[in-house]
Amino acid sequence: MIGMTLAEIASATRGELLLDGSGATPDTVVDGLSTTDSREVTDGTIFFAKPGEQTDGHLFVPQAVAAGASLVVVDHALDTVEWVRPVPQLVVADTVVALGDLATEVVARVRAAGDLKIVGVTGSNGKTTTKNLLREILQGVGPTIAPRASFNNEVGAPVTMLEVGWDTRYLVAEMGASGIGEIARLVRMARPDIGIVLKVGLAHAGEFGGIEATLAAKTEMVSDLLDSDVAVLNLDDPRVASMADKTLARVLWFGLDERADVRATGVVSTAQGTRFELHLPNGESRTVQFRVLGEHHVMNALAAAAAAHTLDVGIDDIVAALQTVQRAERWRMEVLGGARGVTVINDAYNASPDSMAAALKTLAQVATPDGRSVAVLGEMSELGEFSGEEHDRIGLLAVRLGIDQLIVVGPAARRMHISTINEGSWDGESLYFDTPDDAFEHLEAALKTGDTVLVKSSNSAGLRFLGDRLGELFS
């Protein structure tokens, strides 16, 4: 974080500063990183004590102080008797709101003083992959800040923003939401010069209250952009395309549609990745050997390329960066194994109907002719009233794609297994197991040379660890 005095931080967060014999003064400068996790605290860190559903960050303030925190932000003054040393306290009405307020102030100061450009990324699927691709492109041009993992909510996004320094040239802000108004709040913290919307699907539909509410929430990314800004929109998604009428910004389209400004042609998917021809609005084109598995990730590459082109990054630099990325992210279409001719694709960090369907199609495309395609599937969470029918639909899709063996894991996903049986054409091609351990025991004995195994579920189902175990088994 840029250096700010304790008085400036207190003013930005509308808090009361308690120095508590720490030796600090209102003019003491703090420039450490910020976190809500006491395990991440190091010397100089600002620790925000966030109340949570399971525990309360205020309980971990002594540990944060012991680890080197220079300031603790709390919603009530704490007794310092257990602390190893006195540390200033900043008492605020809401620590999460204060975190966002401080991020807003830091980004505004850096933006006013320099040439900071901000790219916001949202969508029902693909945010983290697009963020990673764009970071890879932009860090070759100038100092770039982008989130770790999926830091895209009211806590993760401002924590990332607070990493911005005076020399930062690009900030890539991943902006997720589970309800109306959440993206708008993140946009107010760091108003994007470029807003990317990837897709509007059923991910988190249960929390949003339906697809139309999801559309309204994602539209918040572009609705407040200025006419000097750019909205990078997916022309292939009609819901995203409808946002063009709801923004003042110049629209730059990406997609496979021939009308898109940034588009891909000649897409060919293999087990080694995807090859395609990248076309930019200035007429330039290049062949991209994209090593991230799955044709659906081509759209994420196009979105990243569109934003980079808008920031005047040349096509050769864009392509070179895209070709260096080997995986979307940990547990996202991550290729493991290889020993005994068994390939494991671990894509079990997140799952929605769209991403589940895309992963199954990729499995059908890349499975070798002399082996079987094996799909190990778990629950797609946060679908609300759509859950049953969407699990049914995925089960039927597995049949229609000709997946050789379906392994369904966990009671919440059992409808996928039932729907494949009801299709009537399978005899033992679909198996159900209550737990990942049961599924692993079966797969350990059943997998054969040449098999390609997809492991896919929402994070809550825990199948990513099953995927890791299978990867280690065949490594």
One Martini backbone bead per residue (centre of mass of N, CA, C, O) as a GRO file, in nm:
protein
  475
    1MET     BB    1   0.101   0.033   0.016
    2ILE     BB    2   0.067   0.339   0.046
    3GLY     BB    3   0.162   0.594   0.226
    4MET     BB    4  -0.002   0.658   0.547
    5THR     BB    5  -0.142   0.810   0.787
    6LEU     BB    6  -0.333   0.756   1.054
    7ALA     BB    7  -0.513   1.003   1.005
    8GLU     BB    8  -0.585   0.935   0.709
    9ILE     BB    9  -0.713   0.659   0.766
   10ALA     BB   10  -0.930   0.762   0.960
   11SER     BB   11  -1.067   0.950   0.756
   12ALA     BB   12  -1.134   0.734   0.532
   13THR     BB   13  -1.300   0.546   0.767
   14ARG     BB   14  -1.438   0.700   1.001
   15GLY     BB   15  -1.242   0.685   1.256
   16GLU     BB   16  -1.103   0.595   1.575
   17LEU     BB   17  -0.803   0.680   1.728
   18LEU     BB   18  -0.595   0.445   1.919
   19LEU     BB   19  -0.275   0.447   2.072
   20ASP     BB   20  -0.210   0.301   2.347
   21GLY     BB   21   0.107   0.348   2.401
   22SER     BB   22   0.268   0.286   2.116
   23GLY     BB   23   0.420   0.563   2.002
   24ALA     BB   24   0.227   0.667   1.819
   25THR     BB   25   0.103   0.892   1.573
   26PRO     BB   26  -0.090   1.055   1.346
   27ASP     BB   27   0.194   1.073   1.163
   28THR     BB   28   0.217   0.788   1.123
   29VAL     BB   29   0.339   0.561   0.888
   30VAL     BB   30   0.159   0.342   0.666
   31ASP     BB   31   0.252   0.048   0.419
   32GLY     BB   32   0.103  -0.206   0.441
   33LEU     BB   33  -0.070  -0.466   0.414
   34SER     BB   34  -0.392  -0.621   0.384
   35THR     BB   35  -0.607  -0.809   0.624
   36THR     BB   36  -0.837  -1.083   0.760
   37ASP     BB   37  -0.583  -1.280   0.809
   38SER     BB   38  -0.375  -1.368   1.063
   39ARG     BB   39  -0.187  -1.568   0.888
   40GLU     BB   40  -0.085  -1.309   0.692
   41VAL     BB   41   0.077  -1.170   0.897
   42THR     BB   42   0.318  -0.908   0.900
   43ASP     BB   43   0.524  -0.673   0.897
   44GLY     BB   44   0.296  -0.388   0.878
   45THR     BB   45   0.022  -0.488   0.893
   46ILE     BB   46  -0.322  -0.458   0.826
   47PHE     BB   47  -0.581  -0.546   1.054
   48PHE     BB   48  -0.902  -0.682   0.985
   49ALA     BB   49  -1.174  -0.735   1.201
   50LYS     BB   50  -1.382  -0.985   1.090
   51PRO     BB   51  -1.685  -1.081   1.097
   52GLY     BB   52  -1.831  -1.413   1.111
   53GLU     BB   53  -2.004  -1.708   1.090
   54GLN     BB   54  -1.783  -1.882   1.267
   55THR     BB   55  -1.618  -1.618   1.341
   56ASP     BB   56  -1.393  -1.366   1.496
   57GLY     BB   57  -1.140  -1.147   1.431
   58HIS     BB   58  -1.106  -1.031   1.724
   59LEU     BB   59  -0.980  -1.302   1.841
   60PHE     BB   60  -0.699  -1.249   1.647
   61VAL     BB   61  -0.540  -0.996   1.732
   62PRO     BB   62  -0.304  -1.104   1.905
   63GLN     BB   63  -0.176  -1.263   1.668
   64ALA     BB   64  -0.136  -1.020   1.481
   65VAL     BB   65   0.051  -0.865   1.667
   66ALA     BB   66   0.268  -1.088   1.697
   67ALA     BB   67   0.321  -1.085   1.369
   68GLY     BB   68   0.328  -0.738   1.310
   69ALA     BB   69   0.116  -0.543   1.339
   70SER     BB   70   0.050  -0.182   1.296
   71LEU     BB   71  -0.272  -0.222   1.261
   72VAL     BB   72  -0.607  -0.221   1.401
   73VAL     BB   73  -0.932  -0.301   1.282
   74VAL     BB   74  -1.230  -0.214   1.462
   75ASP     BB   75  -1.569  -0.214   1.625
   76HIS     BB   76  -1.406  -0.225   1.904
   77ALA     BB   77  -1.253  -0.181   2.179
   78LEU     BB   78  -0.957  -0.330   2.306
   79ASP     BB   79  -0.793  -0.529   2.515
   80THR     BB   80  -0.425  -0.525   2.560
   81VAL     BB   81  -0.321  -0.743   2.771
   82GLU     BB   82  -0.251  -0.985   2.547
   83TRP     BB   83  -0.040  -0.821   2.424
   84VAL     BB   84   0.298  -0.790   2.328
   85ARG     BB   85   0.208  -0.500   2.216
   86PRO     BB   86   0.144  -0.190   2.137
   87VAL     BB   87  -0.134  -0.096   1.917
   88PRO     BB   88  -0.307   0.058   1.707
   89GLN     BB   89  -0.648   0.164   1.698
   90LEU     BB   90  -0.935   0.133   1.471
   91VAL     BB   91  -1.255   0.262   1.513
   92VAL     BB   92  -1.539   0.123   1.354
   93ALA     BB   93  -1.848   0.038   1.235
   94ASP     BB   94  -1.714  -0.129   0.976
   95THR     BB   95  -1.461  -0.323   0.858
   96VAL     BB   96  -1.546  -0.374   0.561
   97VAL     BB   97  -1.608  -0.084   0.486
   98ALA     BB   98  -1.329   0.026   0.560
   99LEU     BB   99  -1.174  -0.134   0.352
  100GLY     BB  100  -1.314   0.002   0.109
  101ASP     BB  101  -1.245   0.297   0.179
  102LEU     BB  102  -0.937   0.265   0.162
  103ALA     BB  103  -0.925   0.167  -0.129
  104THR     BB  104  -1.051   0.416  -0.256
  105GLU     BB  105  -0.831   0.615  -0.167
  106VAL     BB  106  -0.581   0.482  -0.290
  107VAL     BB  107  -0.671   0.474  -0.586
  108ALA     BB  108  -0.726   0.777  -0.617
  109ARG     BB  109  -0.436   0.875  -0.560
  110VAL     BB  110  -0.289   0.718  -0.784
  111ARG     BB  111  -0.457   0.822  -1.019
  112ALA     BB  112  -0.397   1.131  -0.978
  113ALA     BB  113  -0.065   1.092  -0.996
  114GLY     BB  114  -0.098   0.908  -1.261
  115ASP     BB  115  -0.127   0.603  -1.497
  116LEU     BB  116  -0.372   0.449  -1.402
  117LYS     BB  117  -0.523   0.138  -1.500
  118ILE     BB  118  -0.859  -0.007  -1.509
  119VAL     BB  119  -0.979  -0.350  -1.484
  120GLY     BB  120  -1.290  -0.502  -1.509
  121VAL     BB  121  -1.420  -0.832  -1.399
  122THR     BB  122  -1.703  -1.021  -1.522
  123GLY     BB  123  -1.907  -1.317  -1.454
  124SER     BB  124  -2.023  -1.640  -1.428
  125ASN     BB  125  -1.765  -1.707  -1.607
  126GLY     BB  126  -1.399  -1.664  -1.621
  127LYS     BB  127  -1.264  -1.450  -1.436
  128THR     BB  128  -0.994  -1.578  -1.341
  129THR     BB  129  -0.878  -1.645  -1.616
  130THR     BB  130  -0.883  -1.360  -1.735
  131LYS     BB  131  -0.712  -1.229  -1.518
  132ASN     BB  132  -0.458  -1.403  -1.568
  133LEU     BB  133  -0.416  -1.329  -1.865
  134LEU     BB  134  -0.398  -1.020  -1.826
  135ARG     BB  135  -0.159  -1.021  -1.635
  136GLU     BB  136   0.041  -1.156  -1.832
  137ILE     BB  137   0.031  -0.926  -2.037
  138LEU     BB  138   0.077  -0.658  -1.857
  139GLN     BB  139   0.350  -0.733  -1.702
  140GLY     BB  140   0.515  -0.686  -1.978
  141VAL     BB  141   0.463  -0.356  -1.962
  142GLY     BB  142   0.383  -0.329  -1.644
  143PRO     BB  143   0.290  -0.269  -1.342
  144THR     BB  144   0.088  -0.530  -1.181
  145ILE     BB  145  -0.240  -0.576  -1.038
  146ALA     BB  146  -0.375  -0.886  -0.904
  147PRO     BB  147  -0.545  -1.136  -0.798
  148ARG     BB  148  -0.571  -1.384  -0.587
  149ALA     BB  149  -0.726  -1.609  -0.709
  150SER     BB  150  -1.072  -1.529  -0.586
  151PHE     BB  151  -1.050  -1.202  -0.536
  152ASN     BB  152  -1.404  -1.073  -0.564
  153ASN     BB  153  -1.506  -0.939  -0.311
  154GLU     BB  154  -1.558  -0.727  -0.038
  155VAL     BB  155  -1.261  -0.827   0.041
  156GLY     BB  156  -1.069  -0.918  -0.193
  157ALA     BB  157  -1.075  -0.664  -0.369
  158PRO     BB  158  -0.958  -0.448  -0.167
  159VAL     BB  159  -0.700  -0.600  -0.099
  160THR     BB  160  -0.590  -0.568  -0.384
  161MET     BB  161  -0.606  -0.256  -0.413
  162LEU     BB  162  -0.396  -0.212  -0.164
  163GLU     BB  163  -0.138  -0.294  -0.355
  164VAL     BB  164  -0.114  -0.031  -0.464
  165GLY     BB  165   0.120   0.182  -0.621
  166TRP     BB  166   0.287   0.443  -0.761
  167ASP     BB  167   0.391   0.236  -1.007
  168THR     BB  168   0.123   0.149  -1.097
  169ARG     BB  169  -0.038   0.077  -1.414
  170TYR     BB  170  -0.212  -0.190  -1.338
  171LEU     BB  171  -0.556  -0.286  -1.260
  172VAL     BB  172  -0.702  -0.599  -1.181
  173ALA     BB  173  -1.058  -0.640  -1.123
  174GLU     BB  174  -1.230  -0.877  -0.965
  175MET     BB  175  -1.602  -0.909  -0.996
  176GLY     BB  176  -1.818  -1.033  -0.772
  177ALA     BB  177  -2.147  -1.197  -0.698
  178SER     BB  178  -2.475  -1.257  -0.499
  179GLY     BB  179  -2.595  -0.960  -0.563
  180ILE     BB  180  -2.739  -0.679  -0.568
  181GLY     BB  181  -2.480  -0.413  -0.567
  182GLU     BB  182  -2.188  -0.541  -0.546
  183ILE     BB  183  -2.052  -0.439  -0.804
  184ALA     BB  184  -2.110  -0.140  -0.763
  185ARG     BB  185  -1.931  -0.117  -0.511
  186LEU     BB  186  -1.663  -0.198  -0.654
  187VAL     BB  187  -1.671   0.023  -0.871
  188ARG     BB  188  -1.649   0.261  -0.665
  189MET     BB  189  -1.362   0.192  -0.569
  190ALA     BB  190  -1.276   0.108  -0.891
  191ARG     BB  191  -1.304   0.273  -1.164
  192PRO     BB  192  -1.325   0.166  -1.470
  193ASP     BB  193  -1.195   0.190  -1.796
  194ILE     BB  194  -1.251  -0.126  -1.813
  195GLY     BB  195  -1.532  -0.342  -1.892
  196ILE     BB  196  -1.586  -0.687  -1.830
  197VAL     BB  197  -1.818  -0.922  -1.993
  198LEU     BB  198  -1.864  -1.267  -2.032
  199LYS     BB  199  -2.126  -1.390  -1.864
  200VAL     BB  200  -2.475  -1.507  -1.840
  201GLY     BB  201  -2.575  -1.725  -1.583
  202LEU     BB  202  -2.651  -1.974  -1.322
  203ALA     BB  203  -2.456  -1.871  -1.141
  204HIS     BB  204  -2.600  -1.804  -0.836
  205ALA     BB  205  -2.914  -1.798  -0.887
  206GLY     BB  206  -3.024  -1.853  -0.603
  207GLU     BB  207  -2.916  -1.582  -0.484
  208PHE     BB  208  -3.035  -1.380  -0.695
  209GLY     BB  209  -3.330  -1.501  -0.827
  210GLY     BB  210  -3.223  -1.530  -1.120
  211ILE     BB  211  -3.137  -1.438  -1.441
  212GLU     BB  212  -3.231  -1.138  -1.435
  213ALA     BB  213  -3.075  -1.064  -1.179
  214THR     BB  214  -2.801  -1.136  -1.291
  215LEU     BB  215  -2.803  -0.932  -1.519
  216ALA     BB  216  -2.829  -0.680  -1.342
  217ALA     BB  217  -2.566  -0.722  -1.185
  218LYS     BB  218  -2.363  -0.731  -1.431
  219THR     BB  219  -2.439  -0.445  -1.546
  220GLU     BB  220  -2.283  -0.276  -1.328
  221MET     BB  221  -2.008  -0.267  -1.478
  222VAL     BB  222  -2.130  -0.053  -1.725
  223SER     BB  223  -2.346   0.169  -1.629
  224ASP     BB  224  -2.099   0.382  -1.511
  225LEU     BB  225  -1.962   0.439  -1.753
  226LEU     BB  226  -1.793   0.635  -1.957
  227ASP     BB  227  -1.740   0.771  -2.275
  228SER     BB  228  -1.416   0.711  -2.227
  229ASP     BB  229  -1.479   0.423  -2.208
  230VAL     BB  230  -1.476   0.050  -2.202
  231ALA     BB  231  -1.684  -0.213  -2.327
  232VAL     BB  232  -1.634  -0.561  -2.286
  233LEU     BB  233  -1.825  -0.775  -2.500
  234ASN     BB  234  -2.026  -1.059  -2.552
  235LEU     BB  235  -2.167  -1.143  -2.854
  236ASP     BB  236  -2.259  -1.455  -2.794
  237ASP     BB  237  -2.424  -1.317  -2.556
  238PRO     BB  238  -2.730  -1.180  -2.535
  239ARG     BB  239  -2.717  -1.057  -2.249
  240VAL     BB  240  -2.456  -0.903  -2.286
  241ALA     BB  241  -2.536  -0.750  -2.546
  242SER     BB  242  -2.768  -0.579  -2.399
  243MET     BB  243  -2.561  -0.372  -2.254
  244ALA     BB  244  -2.511  -0.158  -2.480
  245ASP     BB  245  -2.781   0.014  -2.385
  246LYS     BB  246  -2.637   0.061  -2.068
  247THR     BB  247  -2.400   0.241  -2.196
  248LEU     BB  248  -2.161   0.504  -2.264
  249ALA     BB  249  -1.961   0.329  -2.369
  250ARG     BB  250  -1.746   0.187  -2.561
  251VAL     BB  251  -1.784  -0.090  -2.773
  252LEU     BB  252  -1.618  -0.412  -2.742
  253TRP     BB  253  -1.618  -0.696  -2.925
  254PHE     BB  254  -1.640  -1.048  -2.845
  255GLY     BB  255  -1.581  -1.361  -3.037
  256LEU     BB  256  -1.701  -1.585  -3.293
  257ASP     BB  257  -1.835  -1.382  -3.428
  258GLU     BB  258  -1.785  -1.205  -3.724
  259ARG     BB  259  -1.867  -0.916  -3.579
  260ALA     BB  260  -1.635  -0.913  -3.406
  261ASP     BB  261  -1.355  -0.737  -3.314
  262VAL     BB  262  -1.271  -0.984  -3.130
  263ARG     BB  263  -1.156  -1.292  -3.274
  264ALA     BB  264  -1.214  -1.640  -3.359
  265THR     BB  265  -1.055  -1.886  -3.564
  266GLY     BB  266  -0.993  -2.213  -3.610
  267VAL     BB  267  -1.087  -2.402  -3.381
  268VAL     BB  268  -0.867  -2.635  -3.197
  269SER     BB  269  -0.900  -2.925  -2.994
  270THR     BB  270  -0.685  -3.065  -2.741
  271ALA     BB  271  -0.493  -3.211  -2.491
  272GLN     BB  272  -0.281  -2.952  -2.532
  273GLY     BB  273  -0.521  -2.763  -2.637
  274THR     BB  274  -0.559  -2.450  -2.831
  275ARG     BB  275  -0.623  -2.350  -3.162
  276PHE     BB  276  -0.603  -2.008  -3.300
  277GLU     BB  277  -0.730  -1.718  -3.458
  278LEU     BB  278  -0.639  -1.386  -3.407
  279HIS     BB  279  -0.854  -1.093  -3.417
  280LEU     BB  280  -0.826  -0.751  -3.481
  281PRO     BB  281  -0.949  -0.433  -3.554
  282ASN     BB  282  -0.674  -0.358  -3.731
  283GLY     BB  283  -0.632  -0.655  -3.898
  284GLU     BB  284  -0.485  -0.828  -3.719
  285SER     BB  285  -0.314  -1.158  -3.712
  286ARG     BB  286  -0.286  -1.471  -3.514
  287THR     BB  287  -0.147  -1.755  -3.401
  288VAL     BB  288  -0.266  -1.964  -3.126
  289GLN     BB  289  -0.102  -2.156  -2.869
  290PHE     BB  290  -0.326  -2.279  -2.639
  291ARG     BB  291  -0.275  -2.449  -2.322
  292VAL     BB  292  -0.555  -2.417  -2.237
  293LEU     BB  293  -0.808  -2.616  -2.157
  294GLY     BB  294  -1.060  -2.549  -2.366
  295GLU     BB  295  -1.268  -2.372  -2.568
  296HIS     BB  296  -1.399  -2.175  -2.354
  297HIS     BB  297  -1.116  -2.018  -2.307
  298VAL     BB  298  -1.112  -1.845  -2.562
  299MET     BB  299  -1.298  -1.621  -2.458
  300ASN     BB  300  -1.101  -1.523  -2.239
  301ALA     BB  301  -0.874  -1.450  -2.435
  302LEU     BB  302  -1.035  -1.237  -2.592
  303ALA     BB  303  -1.092  -1.046  -2.358
  304ALA     BB  304  -0.797  -0.991  -2.288
  305ALA     BB  305  -0.715  -0.888  -2.569
  306ALA     BB  306  -0.912  -0.649  -2.581
  307ALA     BB  307  -0.801  -0.494  -2.339
  308ALA     BB  308  -0.507  -0.476  -2.434
  309HIS     BB  309  -0.563  -0.326  -2.698
  310THR     BB  310  -0.686  -0.075  -2.558
  311LEU     BB  311  -0.385  -0.046  -2.409
  312ASP     BB  312  -0.169  -0.080  -2.654
  313VAL     BB  313  -0.114  -0.372  -2.704
  314GLY     BB  314   0.046  -0.582  -2.889
  315ILE     BB  315  -0.001  -0.874  -3.057
  316ASP     BB  316   0.268  -1.015  -2.986
  317ASP     BB  317   0.240  -0.980  -2.679
  318ILE     BB  318  -0.027  -1.123  -2.645
  319VAL     BB  319   0.050  -1.401  -2.762
  320ALA     BB  320   0.295  -1.464  -2.588
  321ALA     BB  321   0.137  -1.467  -2.321
  322LEU     BB  322  -0.081  -1.679  -2.386
  323GLN     BB  323   0.142  -1.911  -2.446
  324THR     BB  324   0.247  -1.931  -2.134
  325VAL     BB  325  -0.018  -2.044  -2.042
  326GLN     BB  326  -0.111  -2.366  -1.885
  327ARG     BB  327  -0.337  -2.257  -1.682
  328ALA     BB  328  -0.600  -2.114  -1.540
  329GLU     BB  329  -0.594  -2.274  -1.255
  330ARG     BB  330  -0.625  -2.404  -0.977
  331TRP     BB  331  -0.864  -2.647  -1.046
  332ARG     BB  332  -0.859  -2.555  -1.368
  333MET     BB  333  -0.811  -2.752  -1.607
  334GLU     BB  334  -0.607  -2.955  -1.470
  335VAL     BB  335  -0.334  -3.138  -1.573
  336LEU     BB  336  -0.282  -3.475  -1.486
  337GLY     BB  337  -0.069  -3.721  -1.475
  338GLY     BB  338   0.018  -4.003  -1.727
  339ALA     BB  339   0.047  -4.251  -1.598
  340ARG     BB  340  -0.050  -4.532  -1.758
  341GLY     BB  341  -0.227  -4.343  -1.960
  342VAL     BB  342  -0.352  -4.136  -1.743
  343THR     BB  343  -0.579  -3.863  -1.752
  344VAL     BB  344  -0.622  -3.568  -1.546
  345ILE     BB  345  -0.903  -3.339  -1.496
  346ASN     BB  346  -0.901  -3.063  -1.276
  347ASP     BB  347  -1.241  -2.896  -1.225
  348ALA     BB  348  -1.319  -2.850  -0.881
  349TYR     BB  349  -1.370  -2.538  -0.787
  350ASN     BB  350  -1.610  -2.501  -1.000
  351ALA     BB  351  -1.980  -2.485  -1.076
  352SER     BB  352  -2.187  -2.477  -1.360
  353PRO     BB  353  -2.379  -2.545  -1.618
  354ASP     BB  354  -2.183  -2.422  -1.825
  355SER     BB  355  -1.909  -2.541  -1.721
  356MET     BB  356  -1.996  -2.835  -1.725
  357ALA     BB  357  -2.058  -2.856  -2.025
  358ALA     BB  358  -1.779  -2.766  -2.128
  359ALA     BB  359  -1.616  -2.994  -1.992
  360LEU     BB  360  -1.758  -3.233  -2.131
  361LYS     BB  361  -1.688  -3.149  -2.421
  362THR     BB  362  -1.385  -3.166  -2.380
  363LEU     BB  363  -1.369  -3.462  -2.307
  364ALA     BB  364  -1.487  -3.564  -2.578
  365GLN     BB  365  -1.254  -3.437  -2.754
  366VAL     BB  366  -0.975  -3.554  -2.591
  367ALA     BB  367  -1.028  -3.830  -2.597
  368THR     BB  368  -0.905  -4.126  -2.669
  369PRO     BB  369  -0.970  -4.389  -2.882
  370ASP     BB  370  -0.813  -4.607  -2.672
  371GLY     BB  371  -1.013  -4.479  -2.461
  372ARG     BB  372  -1.180  -4.338  -2.189
  373SER     BB  373  -1.449  -4.146  -2.082
  374VAL     BB  374  -1.436  -3.984  -1.752
  375ALA     BB  375  -1.693  -3.869  -1.528
  376VAL     BB  376  -1.651  -3.676  -1.225
  377LEU     BB  377  -1.941  -3.579  -1.042
  378GLY     BB  378  -2.082  -3.301  -0.876
  379GLU     BB  379  -2.204  -3.047  -0.731
  380MET     BB  380  -2.415  -2.768  -0.805
  381SER     BB  381  -2.421  -2.478  -0.654
  382GLU     BB  382  -2.643  -2.212  -0.609
  383LEU     BB  383  -2.942  -2.281  -0.775
  384GLY     BB  384  -3.183  -2.354  -0.628
  385GLU     BB  385  -3.468  -2.413  -0.813
  386PHE     BB  386  -3.260  -2.522  -1.053
  387SER     BB  387  -3.109  -2.778  -0.960
  388GLY     BB  388  -3.257  -3.029  -1.064
  389GLU     BB  389  -3.273  -2.967  -1.374
  390GLU     BB  390  -2.960  -2.921  -1.410
  391HIS     BB  391  -2.869  -3.205  -1.326
  392ASP     BB  392  -3.029  -3.349  -1.540
  393ARG     BB  393  -2.900  -3.214  -1.789
  394ILE     BB  394  -2.612  -3.322  -1.741
  395GLY     BB  395  -2.676  -3.620  -1.755
  396LEU     BB  396  -2.783  -3.613  -2.049
  397LEU     BB  397  -2.527  -3.496  -2.179
  398ALA     BB  398  -2.341  -3.735  -2.120
  399VAL     BB  399  -2.494  -3.925  -2.304
  400ARG     BB  400  -2.493  -3.752  -2.575
  401LEU     BB  401  -2.165  -3.742  -2.576
  402GLY     BB  402  -2.052  -4.038  -2.497
  403ILE     BB  403  -1.981  -4.102  -2.219
  404ASP     BB  404  -1.850  -4.387  -2.084
  405GLN     BB  405  -1.814  -4.272  -1.772
  406LEU     BB  406  -2.013  -4.221  -1.481
  407ILE     BB  407  -1.937  -4.037  -1.174
  408VAL     BB  408  -2.131  -3.995  -0.889
  409VAL     BB  409  -2.101  -3.750  -0.612
  410GLY     BB  410  -2.327  -3.725  -0.390
  411PRO     BB  411  -2.647  -3.645  -0.295
  412ALA     BB  412  -2.673  -3.361  -0.453
  413ALA     BB  413  -2.601  -3.532  -0.744
  414ARG     BB  414  -2.792  -3.786  -0.798
  415ARG     BB  415  -2.970  -3.688  -1.040
  416MET     BB  416  -2.766  -3.749  -1.261
  417HIS     BB  417  -2.784  -4.053  -1.234
  418ILE     BB  418  -3.090  -4.089  -1.277
  419SER     BB  419  -3.110  -3.954  -1.560
  420THR     BB  420  -2.935  -4.167  -1.706
  421ILE     BB  421  -3.115  -4.407  -1.648
  422ASN     BB  422  -3.380  -4.282  -1.777
  423GLU     BB  423  -3.272  -4.287  -2.069
  424GLY     BB  424  -3.218  -4.623  -2.120
  425SER     BB  425  -2.908  -4.679  -2.261
  426TRP     BB  426  -2.782  -4.776  -1.995
  427ASP     BB  427  -2.527  -5.019  -1.842
  428GLY     BB  428  -2.321  -4.901  -1.598
  429GLU     BB  429  -2.215  -4.606  -1.690
  430SER     BB  430  -2.354  -4.535  -1.412
  431LEU     BB  431  -2.227  -4.419  -1.095
  432TYR     BB  432  -2.272  -4.425  -0.733
  433PHE     BB  433  -2.138  -4.210  -0.464
  434ASP     BB  434  -2.127  -4.072  -0.151
  435THR     BB  435  -1.805  -4.052  -0.160
  436PRO     BB  436  -1.484  -3.980  -0.249
  437ASP     BB  437  -1.359  -4.240  -0.130
  438ASP     BB  438  -1.537  -4.438  -0.287
  439ALA     BB  439  -1.456  -4.338  -0.568
  440PHE     BB  440  -1.153  -4.389  -0.546
  441GLU     BB  441  -1.159  -4.692  -0.501
  442HIS     BB  442  -1.282  -4.753  -0.775
  443LEU     BB  443  -1.081  -4.600  -0.967
  444GLU     BB  444  -0.820  -4.744  -0.887
  445ALA     BB  445  -0.932  -5.019  -1.023
  446ALA     BB  446  -1.072  -4.916  -1.312
  447LEU     BB  447  -0.853  -4.776  -1.442
  448LYS     BB  448  -0.706  -4.728  -1.770
  449THR     BB  449  -0.536  -4.731  -2.032
  450GLY     BB  450  -0.629  -4.415  -2.192
  451ASP     BB  451  -0.770  -4.261  -1.986
  452THR     BB  452  -1.006  -3.986  -1.935
  453VAL     BB  453  -1.036  -3.760  -1.650
  454LEU     BB  454  -1.308  -3.587  -1.509
  455VAL     BB  455  -1.319  -3.335  -1.247
  456LYS     BB  456  -1.646  -3.205  -1.133
  457SER     BB  457  -1.727  -2.917  -0.922
  458SER     BB  458  -1.797  -2.769  -0.659
  459ASN     BB  459  -1.623  -2.670  -0.392
  460SER     BB  460  -1.814  -2.796  -0.166
  461ALA     BB  461  -1.768  -3.105  -0.264
  462GLY     BB  462  -1.440  -3.174  -0.275
  463LEU     BB  463  -1.318  -3.295  -0.560
  464ARG     BB  464  -1.035  -3.169  -0.584
  465PHE     BB  465  -0.902  -3.385  -0.399
  466LEU     BB  466  -0.964  -3.622  -0.578
  467GLY     BB  467  -0.803  -3.518  -0.818
  468ASP     BB  468  -0.531  -3.516  -0.674
  469ARG     BB  469  -0.521  -3.819  -0.608
  470LEU     BB  470  -0.529  -3.913  -0.902
  471GLY     BB  471  -0.278  -3.761  -0.994
  472GLU     BB  472  -0.083  -3.910  -0.800
  473LEU     BB  473  -0.145  -4.201  -0.893
  474PHE     BB  474  -0.057  -4.097  -1.214
  475SER     BB  475   0.259  -3.973  -1.166
   0.00000   0.00000   0.00000
